[in-house]
């Protein structure tokens, strides 16, 4: 993957340039989130290294993040998507999702998914819908020795 600027509007930038990522901001948010509470920094770093990451920036400050886990041929999973609280309600989440869905390496994939209990209109705008019968895909292994989940 090559770093690329995905979207620039006004003072905000969305970029896949890994050198811009602020792991302190990303880890700080994820460690307090309902889906990754207590996640170790080393785990976040490893996840970033092995994903296509999108950062949202206000100048030099990172204000949002998402990562895509994919084989770039058949499937993509959007994970760890967030906009910091002071920057919400400005359309940045929508711009972040649009940037992800438009990324050239993710075009033509037959299957996308994301996991959230915040299933609101944002994701529906991009074609996501609740799974009709989630029970076959709801199996998981959670290792509490790695990090606790609430």
C-alpha positions in Angstrom: 0.0 0.0 0.0 1.2 3.5 -0.7 0.2 6.4 1.5 -2.4 8.6 -0.1 -4.4 11.7 0.8 -8.0 10.6 0.5 -9.9 13.8 1.2 -9.0 17.4 2.1 -11.7 19.9 2.9 -11.2 23.1 4.7 -9.0 22.5 7.7 -9.7 18.7 7.9 -7.7 16.0 6.2 -8.4 12.3 5.8 -5.3 10.3 5.0 -3.9 6.8 4.8 -0.4 8.0 5.5 0.7 5.8 8.5 3.4 8.3 9.5 0.7 10.8 10.5 -1.1 8.4 12.9 -1.0 9.4 16.5 -1.0 6.1 18.4 -1.5 7.8 21.7 -4.8 9.3 20.5 -5.9 6.0 18.9 -5.0 3.9 21.9 -6.4 6.4 24.3 -9.8 6.3 22.6 -9.9 2.5 22.0 -8.9 1.7 25.6 -12.0 3.6 26.8 -14.3 2.3 24.1 -17.0 -0.4 24.8 -15.5 -2.7 22.1 -11.9 -2.6 23.1 -11.8 -1.5 26.8 -8.4 -2.0 28.3 -6.7 -3.0 25.0 -2.9 -2.9 25.4 -1.0 -0.3 23.4 1.1 -3.1 21.8 -2.1 -4.7 20.5 -3.2 -1.4 19.0 0.2 -1.0 17.3 0.1 -4.5 15.8 -3.5 -4.0 14.6 -2.4 -0.7 12.9 0.6 -2.4 11.3 -1.7 -5.1 9.7 -4.6 -2.9 8.5 -5.3 -0.2 6.0 -5.7 2.8 8.4 -7.5 6.1 7.8 -6.7 9.1 10.1 -8.8 12.2 10.3 -6.8 15.4 11.1 -7.5 19.0 12.2 -4.1 20.5 11.2 -1.5 18.3 12.9 -4.0 16.9 15.5 -5.6 13.5 14.9 -9.4 13.7 15.6 -10.6 10.5 14.1 -9.6 7.0 12.9 -10.7 3.8 11.2 -9.0 0.7 10.0 -9.9 -1.8 7.4 -9.0 -5.4 7.7 -9.1 -7.0 4.2 -7.7 -9.5 1.7 -8.3 -6.8 -0.9 -10.0 -9.3 -3.1 -13.1 -10.7 -1.4 -13.8 -9.1 1.9 -13.3 -6.0 4.1 -14.2 -5.4 7.7 -14.3 -1.8 9.0 -13.0 -1.7 12.6 -12.2 0.8 15.4 -14.0 3.7 13.6 -14.3 6.9 15.7 -14.4 10.6 15.7 -13.3 12.3 18.9 -16.3 13.8 20.8 -15.5 17.5 20.3 -15.4 16.9 16.5 -18.7 15.1 16.1 -21.7 16.5 14.3 -19.5 18.1 11.6 -19.9 15.4 9.0 -16.5 14.0 9.6 -17.8 10.5 10.2 -19.6 10.6 6.9 -16.5 11.9 5.1 -14.4 9.1 6.7 -16.9 6.4 5.6 -17.0 7.9 2.1 -13.2 7.9 2.0 -13.0 4.3 3.1 -15.6 3.2 0.5 -13.9 5.1 -2.3 -10.4 3.8 -1.6 -9.0 2.3 -4.9 -7.7 -0.9 -3.2 -11.1 -1.7 -1.8 -13.2 -1.4 -5.0 -15.1 -4.4 -6.3 -15.1 -6.3 -3.1 -18.2 -8.5 -2.9 -18.5 -8.5 0.9 -18.1 -5.8 3.5 -19.0 -5.8 7.2 -18.6 -3.8 10.4 -19.5 -4.5 13.9 -21.3 -1.9 16.0 -24.1 -1.6 18.4 -24.4 2.0 17.2 -26.3 1.0 14.1 -27.5 4.4 13.1 -28.2 6.1 9.8 -24.5 6.8 9.0 -23.8 3.2 8.0 -27.1 2.7 6.3 -26.1 5.6 3.9 -23.3 3.4 2.7 -25.3 0.3 2.1 -24.8 -1.5 5.5 -27.8 -3.1 7.0 -28.4 -5.3 10.1 -27.7 -9.0 9.4 -31.1 -10.8 9.1 -29.9 -13.8 11.1 -26.8 -12.9 13.0 -26.5 -16.1 15.0 -24.4 -18.0 12.5 -21.8 -15.2 12.5 -22.0 -14.2 16.1 -19.5 -16.8 17.3 -16.3 -15.4 18.8 -13.4 -16.2 21.0 -12.6 -13.5 23.5 -9.3 -14.0 25.4 -9.7 -12.0 28.6 -5.9 -12.4 29.2 -5.3 -10.1 26.2 -7.8 -7.3 27.2 -11.1 -7.0 28.9 -14.2 -6.2 27.0 -17.3 -4.6 28.6 
